[in-house]
Amino acid sequence: MAQLLDGAGKLVWVLLRSVLRFTFMFINNCVAIPSYCLYLMLLQPLRIWDRSWLLAMVSFMGWVAVTEWGDDVRPISEEEAMVIVNHQSTGDVCTLMMCLQDKGTVVRKMMWLMDHVFKYTNFGLVSLIHGDFFIRQGKAHRDKQLVYLKEHLDKYYHSRDRKWIVLFPEGGFLRKRRETSQLFAKKHSLPHLTHVTLPRLGASHVILKTLGAQQENGSVGGDTTNKRKGLQWVIDMTIAYPKARPMDIQTWIFGYRPPTVTHVHYRMYPIKEVPVEAEALTDWLYQRFVEKEDLLAHFYDTGSFPPPEGQKEAVSRQMTLDPVWLCLIQSFAFASGYMWYSVLQYIYCCLF
């Protein structure tokens, strides 16, 4: 009987905490996103406002512990880079938003490639204003989407002073694409992957050809303009969740799972080492995801990523966010919401 009461008490606490978290996030979105849009319209002529504070609030909502491994990408945060990431769940985007908070100004100078479904979420309006690209999946749309992507990059990437462009080359969640990817690999004598899927070439190829100058050796490098150096790095990020249980957006919102530590591994490649011709780039991307497979297999077996080549031990770094800064951001959002409500109410009363 005591065990039953204890279990019921824990269930009530989990449900209460989930309701409180959902209520807070709902109110936060109702206040922060309209405030952001109004600030943007007011300050657009000055172009001094961006969405980094909104990403900070997303980080606050999750506030999971993140441990970083591999290369330290902070020294290149002001240089242009293409970031490729494995994709397991909706929580991957939230994890990335948190990881990028301490990477200099890149958090407000980045462009995202995301599934078109996100256009219809609460954050979709912000992403549209920010100039992110929503890509539609499927063979029927693939060729047109790549044309649209090139046009989008030409129009927005340089004009808005973007530095990093983030994409998920797998083209979907692991659980949805794994079986199809394994069948494709078997048919074409490619590696059998379990923890990742074979990446798709299209978006990566367009980005490299559009944002970097092709050299005689088939790689990307050199100056694209007199003012900008163009892409200088490819950053390969691998996200790992303990016991291979991804954190999805529902977990972030309701908090019904116990706290966990998300692990992120970085590896940097100078852009001159990255081929741009389709066949060579396909092989290069396949190699990166085979490496991801090995990294994740090692992590799930040992709880840590393997050490870099030539080193005996892997060194991890705890990624932390300043709680005072996060609280100030939240306070500013709610104060802004109240201010804009008062302003709009005053204007309405004057007009009507």
Contacts in CASP RR format, 6 or more apart in sequence:
PFRMAT RR
TARGET T0000
AUTHOR 0000-0000-0000
METHOD contacts of the structure
MODEL  1
MAQLLDGAGKLVWVLLRSVLRFTFMFINNCVAIPSYCLYLMLLQPLRIWD
RSWLLAMVSFMGWVAVTEWGDDVRPISEEEAMVIVNHQSTGDVCTLMMCL
QDKGTVVRKMMWLMDHVFKYTNFGLVSLIHGDFFIRQGKAHRDKQLVYLK
EHLDKYYHSRDRKWIVLFPEGGFLRKRRETSQLFAKKHSLPHLTHVTLPR
LGASHVILKTLGAQQENGSVGGDTTNKRKGLQWVIDMTIAYPKARPMDIQ
TWIFGYRPPTVTHVHYRMYPIKEVPVEAEALTDWLYQRFVEKEDLLAHFY
DTGSFPPPEGQKEAVSRQMTLDPVWLCLIQSFAFASGYMWYSVLQYIYCC
LF
14 256 0 8 1.000
17 255 0 8 1.000
17 256 0 8 1.000
18 254 0 8 1.000
18 255 0 8 1.000
18 256 0 8 1.000
21 61 0 8 1.000
21 253 0 8 1.000
21 254 0 8 1.000
21 255 0 8 1.000
22 253 0 8 1.000
22 254 0 8 1.000
25 61 0 8 1.000
25 253 0 8 1.000
28 57 0 8 1.000
28 61 0 8 1.000
28 330 0 8 1.000
28 333 0 8 1.000
29 122 0 8 1.000
31 333 0 8 1.000
31 334 0 8 1.000
31 336 0 8 1.000
31 337 0 8 1.000
32 54 0 8 1.000
32 57 0 8 1.000
32 333 0 8 1.000
32 336 0 8 1.000
32 337 0 8 1.000
33 54 0 8 1.000
33 122 0 8 1.000
33 123 0 8 1.000
33 125 0 8 1.000
33 126 0 8 1.000
34 337 0 8 1.000
34 340 0 8 1.000
35 333 0 8 1.000
35 336 0 8 1.000
35 337 0 8 1.000
35 340 0 8 1.000
36 51 0 8 1.000
36 53 0 8 1.000
36 54 0 8 1.000
36 126 0 8 1.000
37 125 0 8 1.000
37 126 0 8 1.000
37 129 0 8 1.000
38 340 0 8 1.000
39 49 0 8 1.000
39 336 0 8 1.000
40 49 0 8 1.000
40 129 0 8 1.000
43 49 0 8 1.000
50 108 0 8 1.000
50 109 0 8 1.000
50 130 0 8 1.000
51 108 0 8 1.000
51 126 0 8 1.000
51 129 0 8 1.000
51 130 0 8 1.000
52 107 0 8 1.000
52 108 0 8 1.000
53 329 0 8 1.000
53 332 0 8 1.000
53 333 0 8 1.000
54 123 0 8 1.000
54 126 0 8 1.000
55 97 0 8 1.000
55 100 0 8 1.000
55 101 0 8 1.000
55 107 0 8 1.000
56 101 0 8 1.000
56 321 0 8 1.000
56 325 0 8 1.000
56 326 0 8 1.000
56 329 0 8 1.000
57 326 0 8 1.000
57 329 0 8 1.000
57 330 0 8 1.000
57 333 0 8 1.000
58 94 0 8 1.000
58 97 0 8 1.000
58 98 0 8 1.000
59 94 0 8 1.000
59 97 0 8 1.000
59 98 0 8 1.000
59 101 0 8 1.000
59 321 0 8 1.000
59 326 0 8 1.000
60 321 0 8 1.000
60 326 0 8 1.000
60 329 0 8 1.000
60 330 0 8 1.000
61 94 0 8 1.000
61 252 0 8 1.000
61 253 0 8 1.000
62 94 0 8 1.000
62 98 0 8 1.000
62 252 0 8 1.000
63 98 0 8 1.000
63 321 0 8 1.000
63 326 0 8 1.000
64 95 0 8 1.000
64 98 0 8 1.000
64 247 0 8 1.000
64 259 0 8 1.000
64 260 0 8 1.000
64 261 0 8 1.000
64 262 0 8 1.000
65 259 0 8 1.000
65 260 0 8 1.000
65 261 0 8 1.000
65 262 0 8 1.000
65 318 0 8 1.000
65 319 0 8 1.000
66 95 0 8 1.000
66 98 0 8 1.000
66 99 0 8 1.000
66 261 0 8 1.000
66 262 0 8 1.000
66 263 0 8 1.000
66 264 0 8 1.000
66 318 0 8 1.000
66 319 0 8 1.000
67 261 0 8 1.000
67 262 0 8 1.000
67 263 0 8 1.000
67 264 0 8 1.000
67 316 0 8 1.000
67 317 0 8 1.000
67 318 0 8 1.000
67 319 0 8 1.000
68 99 0 8 1.000
68 263 0 8 1.000
68 264 0 8 1.000
68 265 0 8 1.000
68 266 0 8 1.000
68 316 0 8 1.000
68 317 0 8 1.000
68 318 0 8 1.000
68 319 0 8 1.000
69 263 0 8 1.000
69 264 0 8 1.000
69 265 0 8 1.000
69 266 0 8 1.000
69 304 0 8 1.000
69 305 0 8 1.000
69 314 0 8 1.000
69 315 0 8 1.000
69 316 0 8 1.000
69 317 0 8 1.000
70 265 0 8 1.000
70 266 0 8 1.000
70 267 0 8 1.000
70 305 0 8 1.000
70 308 0 8 1.000
70 314 0 8 1.000
70 315 0 8 1.000
71 266 0 8 1.000
71 267 0 8 1.000
71 268 0 8 1.000
72 266 0 8 1.000
72 317 0 8 1.000
73 81 0 8 1.000
73 103 0 8 1.000
73 235 0 8 1.000
73 266 0 8 1.000
73 268 0 8 1.000
74 102 0 8 1.000
74 103 0 8 1.000
74 104 0 8 1.000
76 232 0 8 1.000
76 233 0 8 1.000
76 235 0 8 1.000
76 268 0 8 1.000
77 103 0 8 1.000
77 104 0 8 1.000
77 105 0 8 1.000
77 106 0 8 1.000
77 163 0 8 1.000
78 104 0 8 1.000
78 105 0 8 1.000
78 106 0 8 1.000
78 163 0 8 1.000
79 163 0 8 1.000
79 229 0 8 1.000
79 232 0 8 1.000
79 233 0 8 1.000
80 162 0 8 1.000
80 163 0 8 1.000
80 164 0 8 1.000
80 211 0 8 1.000
80 228 0 8 1.000
80 229 0 8 1.000
80 230 0 8 1.000
80 231 0 8 1.000
80 232 0 8 1.000
80 233 0 8 1.000
81 163 0 8 1.000
81 164 0 8 1.000
81 165 0 8 1.000
81 231 0 8 1.000
81 232 0 8 1.000
81 233 0 8 1.000
81 234 0 8 1.000
81 235 0 8 1.000
82 164 0 8 1.000
82 165 0 8 1.000
82 167 0 8 1.000
82 204 0 8 1.000
82 207 0 8 1.000
82 208 0 8 1.000
82 211 0 8 1.000
82 231 0 8 1.000
82 233 0 8 1.000
82 234 0 8 1.000
82 235 0 8 1.000
83 164 0 8 1.000
83 165 0 8 1.000
83 166 0 8 1.000
83 167 0 8 1.000
83 234 0 8 1.000
83 235 0 8 1.000
83 237 0 8 1.000
84 167 0 8 1.000
84 168 0 8 1.000
84 169 0 8 1.000
84 199 0 8 1.000
84 204 0 8 1.000
84 234 0 8 1.000
84 235 0 8 1.000
84 236 0 8 1.000
84 237 0 8 1.000
84 285 0 8 1.000
84 288 0 8 1.000
85 92 0 8 1.000
85 96 0 8 1.000
85 166 0 8 1.000
85 167 0 8 1.000
85 168 0 8 1.000
85 237 0 8 1.000
85 238 0 8 1.000
85 239 0 8 1.000
86 92 0 8 1.000
86 168 0 8 1.000
86 170 0 8 1.000
86 174 0 8 1.000
86 195 0 8 1.000
86 196 0 8 1.000
86 237 0 8 1.000
86 238 0 8 1.000
86 239 0 8 1.000
86 289 0 8 1.000
86 292 0 8 1.000
86 296 0 8 1.000
87 168 0 8 1.000
87 170 0 8 1.000
87 171 0 8 1.000
87 172 0 8 1.000
87 173 0 8 1.000
87 174 0 8 1.000
88 173 0 8 1.000
88 174 0 8 1.000
88 175 0 8 1.000
88 239 0 8 1.000
88 241 0 8 1.000
88 246 0 8 1.000
89 173 0 8 1.000
89 246 0 8 1.000
89 247 0 8 1.000
89 248 0 8 1.000
89 249 0 8 1.000
90 248 0 8 1.000
90 249 0 8 1.000
90 250 0 8 1.000
91 246 0 8 1.000
91 247 0 8 1.000
91 248 0 8 1.000
91 249 0 8 1.000
91 251 0 8 1.000
91 252 0 8 1.000
92 168 0 8 1.000
92 239 0 8 1.000
92 246 0 8 1.000
93 112 0 8 1.000
93 114 0 8 1.000
94 247 0 8 1.000
94 249 0 8 1.000
94 252 0 8 1.000
95 239 0 8 1.000
95 247 0 8 1.000
95 262 0 8 1.000
95 264 0 8 1.000
96 166 0 8 1.000
96 237 0 8 1.000
96 239 0 8 1.000
97 107 0 8 1.000
98 319 0 8 1.000
98 321 0 8 1.000
99 237 0 8 1.000
99 264 0 8 1.000
99 319 0 8 1.000
100 106 0 8 1.000
100 107 0 8 1.000
100 110 0 8 1.000
101 107 0 8 1.000
101 321 0 8 1.000
102 319 0 8 1.000
102 321 0 8 1.000
105 163 0 8 1.000
106 163 0 8 1.000
106 164 0 8 1.000
109 161 0 8 1.000
109 162 0 8 1.000
109 163 0 8 1.000
109 164 0 8 1.000
110 162 0 8 1.000
110 163 0 8 1.000
110 164 0 8 1.000
110 165 0 8 1.000
110 166 0 8 1.000
111 130 0 8 1.000
111 131 0 8 1.000
111 132 0 8 1.000
111 133 0 8 1.000
111 156 0 8 1.000
111 157 0 8 1.000
111 160 0 8 1.000
111 162 0 8 1.000
111 164 0 8 1.000
111 165 0 8 1.000
111 166 0 8 1.000
112 127 0 8 1.000
112 132 0 8 1.000
112 133 0 8 1.000
112 165 0 8 1.000
112 166 0 8 1.000
112 167 0 8 1.000
113 132 0 8 1.000
113 133 0 8 1.000
113 135 0 8 1.000
113 149 0 8 1.000
113 165 0 8 1.000
113 166 0 8 1.000
113 167 0 8 1.000
113 168 0 8 1.000
113 203 0 8 1.000
114 127 0 8 1.000
114 132 0 8 1.000
114 133 0 8 1.000
114 134 0 8 1.000
114 135 0 8 1.000
115 134 0 8 1.000
115 135 0 8 1.000
115 136 0 8 1.000
115 137 0 8 1.000
115 171 0 8 1.000
115 172 0 8 1.000
116 134 0 8 1.000
116 135 0 8 1.000
116 136 0 8 1.000
116 137 0 8 1.000
118 124 0 8 1.000
118 127 0 8 1.000
118 134 0 8 1.000
119 127 0 8 1.000
119 128 0 8 1.000
119 134 0 8 1.000
127 134 0 8 1.000
128 134 0 8 1.000
131 152 0 8 1.000
131 156 0 8 1.000
131 160 0 8 1.000
133 148 0 8 1.000
133 149 0 8 1.000
133 152 0 8 1.000
133 153 0 8 1.000
135 145 0 8 1.000
135 149 0 8 1.000
135 203 0 8 1.000
136 145 0 8 1.000
137 171 0 8 1.000
137 172 0 8 1.000
142 202 0 8 1.000
146 202 0 8 1.000
146 203 0 8 1.000
146 206 0 8 1.000
149 203 0 8 1.000
149 206 0 8 1.000
149 207 0 8 1.000
150 206 0 8 1.000
150 210 0 8 1.000
153 206 0 8 1.000
153 207 0 8 1.000
153 210 0 8 1.000
153 211 0 8 1.000
154 210 0 8 1.000
156 162 0 8 1.000
157 165 0 8 1.000
157 210 0 8 1.000
157 211 0 8 1.000
158 225 0 8 1.000
158 228 0 8 1.000
164 235 0 8 1.000
165 207 0 8 1.000
165 211 0 8 1.000
167 203 0 8 1.000
167 204 0 8 1.000
167 207 0 8 1.000
169 199 0 8 1.000
169 200 0 8 1.000
169 201 0 8 1.000
169 203 0 8 1.000
169 204 0 8 1.000
169 285 0 8 1.000
169 289 0 8 1.000
170 177 0 8 1.000
170 181 0 8 1.000
170 196 0 8 1.000
170 197 0 8 1.000
170 198 0 8 1.000
170 199 0 8 1.000
170 200 0 8 1.000
170 289 0 8 1.000
171 177 0 8 1.000
171 199 0 8 1.000
171 200 0 8 1.000
172 197 0 8 1.000
174 195 0 8 1.000
174 196 0 8 1.000
174 197 0 8 1.000
174 246 0 8 1.000
177 197 0 8 1.000
178 193 0 8 1.000
178 194 0 8 1.000
178 197 0 8 1.000
180 197 0 8 1.000
181 193 0 8 1.000
181 197 0 8 1.000
181 198 0 8 1.000
182 192 0 8 1.000
182 193 0 8 1.000
184 190 0 8 1.000
184 198 0 8 1.000
185 191 0 8 1.000
185 192 0 8 1.000
185 193 0 8 1.000
185 198 0 8 1.000
186 192 0 8 1.000
190 198 0 8 1.000
190 286 0 8 1.000
191 286 0 8 1.000
191 290 0 8 1.000
191 293 0 8 1.000
193 289 0 8 1.000
193 290 0 8 1.000
193 293 0 8 1.000
194 293 0 8 1.000
194 297 0 8 1.000
195 244 0 8 1.000
195 292 0 8 1.000
195 293 0 8 1.000
195 296 0 8 1.000
195 297 0 8 1.000
195 300 0 8 1.000
196 289 0 8 1.000
196 292 0 8 1.000
196 293 0 8 1.000
196 296 0 8 1.000
197 289 0 8 1.000
198 286 0 8 1.000
198 289 0 8 1.000
199 285 0 8 1.000
199 286 0 8 1.000
199 288 0 8 1.000
199 289 0 8 1.000
201 278 0 8 1.000
201 281 0 8 1.000
201 282 0 8 1.000
201 285 0 8 1.000
204 281 0 8 1.000
204 285 0 8 1.000
205 276 0 8 1.000
205 278 0 8 1.000
205 281 0 8 1.000
207 231 0 8 1.000
208 220 0 8 1.000
208 231 0 8 1.000
208 274 0 8 1.000
208 276 0 8 1.000
208 281 0 8 1.000
209 220 0 8 1.000
209 276 0 8 1.000
211 224 0 8 1.000
211 230 0 8 1.000
211 231 0 8 1.000
212 220 0 8 1.000
212 221 0 8 1.000
212 222 0 8 1.000
212 224 0 8 1.000
212 230 0 8 1.000
212 231 0 8 1.000
212 271 0 8 1.000
212 276 0 8 1.000
213 220 0 8 1.000
213 221 0 8 1.000
213 222 0 8 1.000
213 223 0 8 1.000
213 224 0 8 1.000
213 230 0 8 1.000
214 220 0 8 1.000
214 221 0 8 1.000
214 276 0 8 1.000
215 221 0 8 1.000
215 222 0 8 1.000
215 272 0 8 1.000
218 275 0 8 1.000
218 276 0 8 1.000
218 277 0 8 1.000
218 280 0 8 1.000
219 271 0 8 1.000
219 272 0 8 1.000
219 273 0 8 1.000
219 274 0 8 1.000
219 275 0 8 1.000
219 276 0 8 1.000
220 231 0 8 1.000
220 271 0 8 1.000
220 272 0 8 1.000
220 274 0 8 1.000
220 276 0 8 1.000
221 230 0 8 1.000
221 231 0 8 1.000
221 232 0 8 1.000
221 271 0 8 1.000
221 272 0 8 1.000
222 229 0 8 1.000
222 230 0 8 1.000
223 229 0 8 1.000
223 230 0 8 1.000
224 230 0 8 1.000
231 271 0 8 1.000
232 270 0 8 1.000
232 271 0 8 1.000
233 268 0 8 1.000
233 269 0 8 1.000
233 270 0 8 1.000
233 271 0 8 1.000
234 268 0 8 1.000
234 269 0 8 1.000
234 271 0 8 1.000
234 274 0 8 1.000
235 266 0 8 1.000
235 267 0 8 1.000
235 268 0 8 1.000
235 269 0 8 1.000
236 266 0 8 1.000
236 267 0 8 1.000
236 268 0 8 1.000
236 269 0 8 1.000
236 288 0 8 1.000
236 291 0 8 1.000
236 292 0 8 1.000
237 264 0 8 1.000
237 265 0 8 1.000
237 266 0 8 1.000
238 264 0 8 1.000
238 265 0 8 1.000
238 267 0 8 1.000
238 292 0 8 1.000
238 295 0 8 1.000
238 296 0 8 1.000
238 305 0 8 1.000
239 262 0 8 1.000
239 263 0 8 1.000
239 264 0 8 1.000
240 262 0 8 1.000
240 263 0 8 1.000
240 264 0 8 1.000
240 265 0 8 1.000
240 295 0 8 1.000
240 296 0 8 1.000
240 299 0 8 1.000
240 300 0 8 1.000
240 305 0 8 1.000
241 247 0 8 1.000
241 260 0 8 1.000
241 262 0 8 1.000
241 263 0 8 1.000
242 260 0 8 1.000
242 261 0 8 1.000
242 263 0 8 1.000
242 303 0 8 1.000
243 300 0 8 1.000
244 296 0 8 1.000
244 300 0 8 1.000
245 260 0 8 1.000
247 257 0 8 1.000
247 260 0 8 1.000
247 262 0 8 1.000
251 257 0 8 1.000
263 299 0 8 1.000
263 304 0 8 1.000
263 305 0 8 1.000
263 316 0 8 1.000
264 319 0 8 1.000
265 295 0 8 1.000
265 305 0 8 1.000
267 291 0 8 1.000
274 281 0 8 1.000
274 284 0 8 1.000
275 281 0 8 1.000
275 283 0 8 1.000
275 284 0 8 1.000
294 306 0 8 1.000
295 305 0 8 1.000
295 306 0 8 1.000
298 304 0 8 1.000
298 305 0 8 1.000
298 306 0 8 1.000
299 305 0 8 1.000
304 314 0 8 1.000
304 316 0 8 1.000
305 314 0 8 1.000
305 316 0 8 1.000
306 314 0 8 1.000
307 313 0 8 1.000
307 314 0 8 1.000
307 315 0 8 1.000
308 314 0 8 1.000
END
